[in-house]
Amino acid sequence: MSYYEEFTAAPSGHLKNAILFNWLCDDEHRAKLYAELRKVQPVLEIPSRAKRVNGTQSSDQSVYLLTRAEDIDVALKTLSNAPYSFIGSGTFALALDNKAGHAAKREFLVNALKEVAASVNQLSVLAVYHAMIGPCKRAEIDMVDIAEQVALRFVSALVGIPDKDHVLLQDTMRPTYQAMITQMFARHFVTEPTLVEGAKGPMGKLTQRVAELVDGAGYTDLQAEVFATIQLDSKEPVETFLVALSQEVSRLSPTTSDLANGFAAKISTGIILARPVAEFLDSALNRQAVRKGLPSFIASSTVASQAVRDAFLDIVNRIIERKTDPEDRLCPRRFTVKDGKPSITLQEPGQADRDFRESLGDLYFRPTLIEVMARDPKAVSGTEVAVSVVGTIAGIIGNIVAGASIAINQYFQMPEEKRKEFRALAGDPMELSEKGVGAAIQAAKSLEPFVKESLRLNPPAPFVPRMTTEAVTFGPAGSKVKIPKDSEVIIPIGAATRDPDIVPDPDTFDIAKHGPQIHTDLFGHPDTDSLSHRCVGEYIAIPLIAQIVRSVLALKGLKRAMVGKEPAPLTKKWGYICEPYPLEYDRPAVVAHQPLNVVMRIKAPVPEHAEALKKIIKYAAPTIEQLLLSSKMVHSARFVFLNGDTELGLFTVYDGDFDFYIEFFGSVAGRLFDRLFEHIEEAPPTPVRKNLAEFVNHIRRFDRPSAEHYFFSAFPQLKVKDTLK
């Protein structure tokens, strides 16, 4: 029975809805469903589980699924974005129609994103480097967790959200993204009435926090200080001082000479305004110069009065301080710094942002999205900027997580020869050095075609909603369907990117064939004018996803973790939200050492048995020392009495495999463990030497993993046997 036959044969609208939802949520069924519907029913009417609300009245409704690229293009360009209006305030660009102020808001946001886009590659490298530290401490990693942590760190740095707000950002994005998917798609198939309302509280807190940052990023405070400073001296000395200051900035940072000359010319007109002075001092292009030498120049200048110099020195120092607040350095956004100087000075050919031509060592001094938007004269409302920022990053983070997970999953669907090809492009795990960062950026760029083709087959945002504002007709001649006014339309992006009328051999992964821009792609309608609702994330998504994919493919021995007898699949809630996707890799290739944290309860009466254990450890110390030395695999070991001497902890750091390590000590130190276990509750069978399997299982049972599996080693590749040569 075909998909359409099974759908139409269902005896009730509710069953039709459930059957279709299962197919739409499954990557394999979804693609086959689209292919069939294009031939038999290109516009499918679906009974929705969400009621149509009109004032105080509600009624049943249908939603409509389009499957032809031609229809999808028209729908994306002409239908209403009203379904987004219930998310947040409804005033951010995504929720606005073309005639409701969307064009101006989108242009404002896109221009700001383009201005900060010069740092995307560098921030991607840092975000990946920091996010991979924790997961790489263990042999099993979660692809979804890695991608989420990278996306959170990247977005917070790009946007300008302090590191201390990382937990707030993380805890807000998860419910917010679920609420977005509920409103966009899932509410027509499942009943989750609390998700949208439940997200409003966390989203409100983050919006309030971003609004505070927007207020702090403006020039209001600096302008007030500059205005007060100008009044301290006569006009002519202040004018002369500012021109001299601009010349010093040009000397310290030659690449900013045009900006400095323009500022000097403006001041020389005899009109001294507070905003131009504040903008000049806090310009992203000038920050390196301001930090490097401007304070000493101001302090030693003889052009202006002491009061003016002191006031300007305070202004400059406050500019520097607020960009280097140590409170915000939980996840430092910088490359290695030696002797106070950046160790990395990448020079990318054709790089537009002059701020990065001098040094990429310290990324605190790059412009953030909040700064760019808050300081734009078109920013009429700080609240609107905050709403726009939060609405944008919620979608970006969710889609980055899905995009990276989908690309890695696509990698595992390929034959081994193809995998080798893409593993080779990924290179080696990154070293945080000039050479390493440059290699990581180039490797990620080489993987971008792989990422784009993976996401063409399975877009991270598989469905986007629209609404008709009047009755419209879709479908080819002979199969046209009239959709009533105020009806919701489900637009499956993956149906457009797999339409054989547009894409040759659409279900085959083929970078060479599908590399050029195709009609509607994973970012939406191909038009990029101000009226388009094309996803603004395209400016940053692919480079970041490619860098995540590169870092994971670079792990040696990468494979999917086994669930029973089968490799773990990538599963997605509602076809969008990627659920844990466990992978494994050769951890010893990164960290050769393993921690063991065994904590066992002491028998009652506890004081007597604890005292006996202390005597055994004290008496057997020479034997323990010799056993540890002769093993040639133990770096450190100690016994610790915990919780008022009610528990005995055995903490070691060792080389190699867990089972081999435990079995070895069960064999050579069995008699010592027999003595210890006489005083331990739930002890394994003794003698240990004759019950090694039970001994290994006992140690595994009471081994407590480090918090978040974090374990640091100053010499991660150094093995004990290497030190004994």
Steps between C-alpha positions, in 0.01 A plus 500: 500500500636841408538786747207688351277192494575425865437864592164522320389157626532604865148503651532829688668836475683432825650179361590670171681763703691245709605289201629801307683639804700178537615525139584868520715445809708225335775606258469194276119489483477877458705505179302210347172663603590824320595311183168316493282800585652709220352247259164423658407791730752790496289704745385281790221611733566385857252508789675702772485427873537872569178696509451813292438786744292799391438735791333287767395232252699193397438251225663208322740583220709345228861576418651451157830331409674613179748268327599672172793743495303734273215528752741525792680794339174689453383424853825613659489824307134596527326339799476647849740435788217534751557152657819635660319784674415289805870452580640774721368849436409441138694812401826339391569479128407134456141564614441801275360501150657693217248783533519512880848640551689180423726646231649769724553266796654227288733744329603640838576151636673370186725806476604454861572130444709580193702751701596242764537214251874568451571323830286191431789269410713601798213480748401162354848366570499627857145382572582151372832486687338592831190286454704189414709509818237341724368229264848387400570394858290188443492229234129540424384840386160644414495672162194707594656622826821600321312691231281675758797613709682626192192689382441657842861614536519628145172691513572656839837624373365623167201672658684635805334307783746468793634157585346519847158488327580166331265298721219752451548480124508120500196460726306749288585365157378145562139584595491792255600282205246234599234771522597628155471152350167447675359817355655454156402138446437254783178651640316374194590141597557488878343667800766684701309799638761598760808520278436839341377659822776333703770649277382856547641526854859395416487693173385808689793474742752470217337786310523715811868411538571577134312829536735592786796419276350708219466797736861455613627472143361834391687828507274677749736470796811585295331795335407642838859467619640653181255789517595573860869476410470747214358754742814480718713703261464761231397382157834551322724290733248216498482510121881498473520214752248284311679550169830402666327199654375387158851534356636282782237234428604505133865460602424209736273328250584603140211296357259742670653815350200567275267490797735718707537756219125515457454558870765773505335672202163489674645651821687767300172641374464661839197296603585263784219247558503238771384206285776515234761510777342205680467301176858566404645395836287186524522401135584135443769609255668715763486266797846356451646852484296618798626207704862506382607857556227757527492513884870593520462757220209670676680500834813665355331744261559873555232618257201503735456579866561240769125480566423422135780245479389328821141486379593353161737254666210379714280461191763298312570277801130429541475402131788256547364364828153421375644297212732302727283444807654202683150406617423401142793266444362162604543395137767740373442623146864527416793310361810424703669810640869499592673781688192714459511471121274291274675195360283487189500765228315340210490694175216378279519626139214730416379527856270799522511573871814706565476430872632150431793598280703610800424214736257219552655420834234671708144476373358713779566804286292393203157658448211295637154475347345679798746788465444533127122494534484725809719765337325504164301823458211285373474326838190682622438274800730304728217258572451434129872432461487256792194321360665475159823363648329235717263392223790465259734303721230252610455381143870513418606283796234237437581480131876488559454203735279322250720588202822367654329181623340439159835543321676253730215255458530534123869418533413165656260418215787506251725215386836484673690635198295819507545529875877486458478785252315729739709392801807605304347844438438542874871470580629447852353618830566872526793651683439847639786662315526726199565207271232285663227764486575582137492131409169453683339789312617372162394142581152616598469694174592187306218314677233761426384326177456177699296686762280675243424178315421319828257775597346510153389141554378568854461870585539581872172697484291251300176700520412869510147634543304758302140621491280608212355852511263419217390189315792369292547211259801268490586192299556412134233505232254221565586477869442853623379550857336819623610586853252720688584836655663493847620141455837381624744350252788266589798562275744206498838639401629148431232449237636797304862392531407149375264600221618316184367782281764723660771266631641219284505159670375669820528210747868434428777659704710664231701814570611540139147482359320702766773743597368811319223708655167329448160668496361503857775370724529422869491873588169558323406707198796583272421872485717703733327837468353676801156347443629144525449297816814303419671372817748755630706216648654428162765762572647297784349149497704310241849608621408411859340166413800414282737576787300278736498219244872542439583474871294181543628330185856576613457274804686174441295182490167684476199268488141481615443355846317168505145477632448130545633344182445804277683833462317786669275686253440873487148560630312829483197606700231617258755480217688805638649465847798265499510265797821357654718348229778298666833458322827337602861575413851397596529696825857388576604681181401823676546416870690185592409524869186379674365599843360241743283625788377201699295579812379209718297495822673373815333224702326556830609554768669766291762629751646153552518412130633843405778467755584153366521636145738775610729243661499280188588794274774618737651155539474411130639832372832348382314225312258750345790720393682211334187375323427844359856552380526159340171541313657770277152641439402697815582872515354570843298321767356575843250372755263756651252458786181692424178610671622468858699184429188316379634449148836402354607664176767362269609762244754420230614626159615227264591423139306272273184291510277482811446122495867422446600737780254358754569138406874561536467628855249231586764246399808652664333665801216258561604420856515869594148555362379190685610665825340833408168344392460340845400849618294615198126461446379327184850362439560268204572129549844415632767392444523770233756308292244226434212742435653760268184562295298577814784720627505703176122544511516608865756770428303617196182517708652722767710713265366854510556702183654844533252786492396538135782251431751783531857383562815704448847368427795731445669232285209322331711283269773409748478139622670364810708253303638789291635669813684184609715467188 
